[in-house]
Amino acid sequence: MSGPLLQFRGVRFGYQAPVLRGIDLDVEAGSITAVMGPSGSGKSTLLALAAGLLRPDDGAVHRRSTRLGMVFQDPALLPWRSALDNVAFPLIALGPPKRERRERARAMLANVGLSGDDAGKYPRQLSGGMRQRVALARALVIEPDLLLCDEPFSALDALVRAELWRIVRAIHARSGLTMLIVTHDGPEALQCDRLAILSAGRLEQVGVPAEILRHPASDVVRTFVAAATGN
């Protein structure tokens, strides 16, 4: 599949006050697009609109994906289910028999670096990094064509965050998965194919990360990118 898998056209959205103001953004099929911006700039709202959890007040969101996965900062695992059963849970709606669901879940847990012993543990028995691996496996086990990530690794220490990001990149390289990821991590964003900078609900700049570093379109972009990347 080529061309944009996800498009925002003139998207406006607000609660009591405007949150997003006239967003135009293309997320190309097979790409990883990062969204960065100060707190309150509308990043999570943009992701919620992409997922169809919210509807724009004006404009349109076009999504060509047929299967959507989501990962949040909070893993939101079911505490009464093992890691294996948490990952297998979304497969119930797709209809494969229980044995196949568990086999697919076990394979995906291995893909994110969890052992067979870990698969039988409950969320309370897992570290924060391990719980987030389970959440990532749960999102990926349905083989989505679009993965939406809302700061999924921000609560983890730097080493765990780097390892999980390496896993995501490897899965992306194998599958051609399209990703839209909200992040505050500058080095993480610089590894993406495209970077979108939001400020006060407006897209300040969209482009290849290296080009944005070299040629920031505004003082807002220059200041934010310098603070986020330490450059």
SULGI-V326801 format. One record per residue. N is the residue number from 1. RES is the residue in three letters. PHI is phi in whole degrees, 0 to 359 (none if undefined). D_CENTER is the distance of its C-alpha to the mean C-alpha in Angstrom with 2 decimals. Layout:
N;RES;PHI;D_CENTER / N;RES;PHI;D_CENTER
This chain:
1;MET;none;19.85 / 2;SER;240;20.11 / 3;GLY;85;19.45 / 4;PRO;293;16.61 / 5;LEU;272;14.53 / 6;LEU;220;13.40 / 7;GLN;226;15.85 / 8;PHE;249;16.59 / 9;ARG;231;20.34 / 10;GLY;59;22.13 / 11;VAL;283;19.75 / 12;ARG;236;21.27 / 13;PHE;205;20.44 / 14;GLY;206;22.07 / 15;TYR;257;23.26 / 16;GLN;286;26.61 / 17;ALA;232;25.72 / 18;PRO;300;23.62 / 19;VAL;248;19.93 / 20;LEU;240;18.90 / 21;ARG;231;21.78 / 22;GLY;66;22.03 / 23;ILE;277;18.57 / 24;ASP;239;18.87 / 25;LEU;208;15.87 / 26;ASP;249;15.45 / 27;VAL;248;12.45 / 28;GLU;288;14.53 / 29;ALA;303;14.45 / 30;GLY;83;13.57 / 31;SER;260;12.00 / 32;ILE;246;9.11 / 33;THR;247;9.08 / 34;ALA;260;8.42 / 35;VAL;242;9.59 / 36;MET;234;12.09 / 37;GLY;166;15.02 / 38;PRO;299;17.35 / 39;SER;303;16.92 / 40;GLY;84;17.78 / 41;SER;277;16.96 / 42;GLY;109;14.93 / 43;LYS;297;11.27 / 44;SER;293;10.32 / 45;THR;296;12.96 / 46;LEU;302;11.59 / 47;LEU;293;8.40 / 48;ALA;296;11.08 / 49;LEU;293;13.22 / 50;ALA;298;10.90 / 51;ALA;279;10.80 / 52;GLY;83;14.52 / 53;LEU;284;14.76 / 54;LEU;232;16.67 / 55;ARG;247;19.10 / 56;PRO;294;19.96 / 57;ASP;288;23.41 / 58;ASP;209;24.11 / 59;GLY;82;22.75 / 60;ALA;212;20.56 / 61;VAL;245;17.11 / 62;HIS;251;17.60 / 63;ARG;233;15.30 / 64;ARG;267;16.89 / 65;SER;292;14.54 / 66;THR;255;16.50 / 67;ARG;215;14.08 / 68;LEU;247;10.71 / 69;GLY;244;8.45 / 70;MET;222;6.37 / 71;VAL;227;5.80 / 72;PHE;244;7.36 / 73;GLN;298;9.61 / 74;ASP;271;12.40 / 75;PRO;300;12.45 / 76;ALA;52;14.82 / 77;LEU;280;16.80 / 78;LEU;282;20.11 / 79;PRO;293;22.71 / 80;TRP;269;25.45 / 81;ARG;245;23.74 / 82;SER;293;23.55 / 83;ALA;304;20.44 / 84;LEU;299;21.61 / 85;ASP;287;22.16 / 86;ASN;297;18.83 / 87;VAL;290;17.16 / 88;ALA;287;19.92 / 89;PHE;306;19.76 / 90;PRO;293;17.52 / 91;LEU;286;19.80 / 92;ILE;303;22.73 / 93;ALA;292;21.94 / 94;LEU;273;22.02 / 95;GLY;97;25.51 / 96;PRO;291;26.05 / 97;PRO;295;28.63 / 98;LYS;303;27.89 / 99;ARG;299;28.85 / 100;GLU;294;26.44 / 101;ARG;302;23.57 / 102;ARG;289;24.37 / 103;GLU;295;24.85 / 104;ARG;294;21.46 / 105;ALA;295;19.88 / 106;ARG;297;22.05 / 107;ALA;295;21.14 / 108;MET;289;17.36 / 109;LEU;299;18.11 / 110;ALA;297;20.20 / 111;ASN;297;17.51 / 112;VAL;262;15.41 / 113;GLY;90;18.71 / 114;LEU;252;20.25 / 115;SER;275;23.92 / 116;GLY;298;25.99 / 117;ASP;295;27.29 / 118;ASP;298;23.87 / 119;ALA;300;23.22 / 120;GLY;271;26.13 / 121;LYS;276;25.17 / 122;TYR;266;24.08 / 123;PRO;310;21.26 / 124;ARG;295;24.00 / 125;GLN;267;25.12 / 126;LEU;251;21.89 / 127;SER;288;20.76 / 128;GLY;301;17.62 / 129;GLY;294;16.12 / 130;MET;290;17.37 / 131;ARG;297;16.02 / 132;GLN;289;12.44 / 133;ARG;296;13.32 / 134;VAL;298;14.63 / 135;ALA;298;11.59 / 136;LEU;294;9.62 / 137;ALA;298;12.82 / 138;ARG;298;13.10 / 139;ALA;289;9.95 / 140;LEU;271;11.26 / 141;VAL;295;14.90 / 142;ILE;278;15.15 / 143;GLU;56;14.40 / 144;PRO;289;11.92 / 145;ASP;264;12.24 / 146;LEU;224;8.98 / 147;LEU;242;5.60 / 148;LEU;256;3.49 / 149;CYS;232;1.58 / 150;ASP;252;5.11 / 151;GLU;47;6.99 / 152;PRO;292;6.83 / 153;PHE;245;9.75 / 154;SER;292;11.66 / 155;ALA;274;14.36 / 156;LEU;261;15.30 / 157;ASP;288;18.06 / 158;ALA;299;17.77 / 159;LEU;293;18.94 / 160;VAL;294;16.63 / 161;ARG;299;13.59 / 162;ALA;295;15.00 / 163;GLU;294;15.70 / 164;LEU;294;12.31 / 165;TRP;296;10.93 / 166;ARG;298;14.04 / 167;ILE;296;13.34 / 168;VAL;299;9.96 / 169;ARG;298;11.99 / 170;ALA;294;14.85 / 171;ILE;296;13.26 / 172;HIS;299;11.97 / 173;ALA;296;15.55 / 174;ARG;283;17.15 / 175;SER;257;15.48 / 176;GLY;72;14.60 / 177;LEU;303;11.21 / 178;THR;267;9.62 / 179;MET;230;6.07 / 180;LEU;237;5.15 / 181;ILE;234;3.66 / 182;VAL;272;6.19 / 183;THR;212;8.48 / 184;HIS;253;12.22 / 185;ASP;270;12.89 / 186;GLY;300;15.04 / 187;PRO;302;15.67 / 188;GLU;297;12.03 / 189;ALA;296;11.65 / 190;LEU;291;14.97 / 191;GLN;275;13.92 / 192;CYS;277;11.73 / 193;ASP;287;13.76 / 194;ARG;221;13.61 / 195;LEU;228;13.19 / 196;ALA;244;13.65 / 197;ILE;255;15.56 / 198;LEU;258;16.02 / 199;SER;210;19.14 / 200;ALA;52;20.94 / 201;GLY;81;19.06 / 202;ARG;240;19.92 / 203;LEU;281;18.31 / 204;GLU;280;20.44 / 205;GLN;195;19.49 / 206;VAL;226;17.30 / 207;GLY;172;18.02 / 208;VAL;293;17.97 / 209;PRO;308;17.22 / 210;ALA;298;20.70 / 211;GLU;291;22.38 / 212;ILE;295;20.89 / 213;LEU;298;22.18 / 214;ARG;283;25.51 / 215;HIS;226;25.91 / 216;PRO;298;24.19 / 217;ALA;281;25.09 / 218;SER;204;26.13 / 219;ASP;296;27.11 / 220;VAL;299;24.04 / 221;VAL;296;21.78 / 222;ARG;301;24.21 / 223;THR;293;24.35 / 224;PHE;293;20.68 / 225;VAL;296;19.78 / 226;ALA;298;22.87 / 227;ALA;291;21.97 / 228;ALA;286;18.36 / 229;THR;257;19.56 / 230;GLY;76;23.07 / 231;ASN;265;24.72
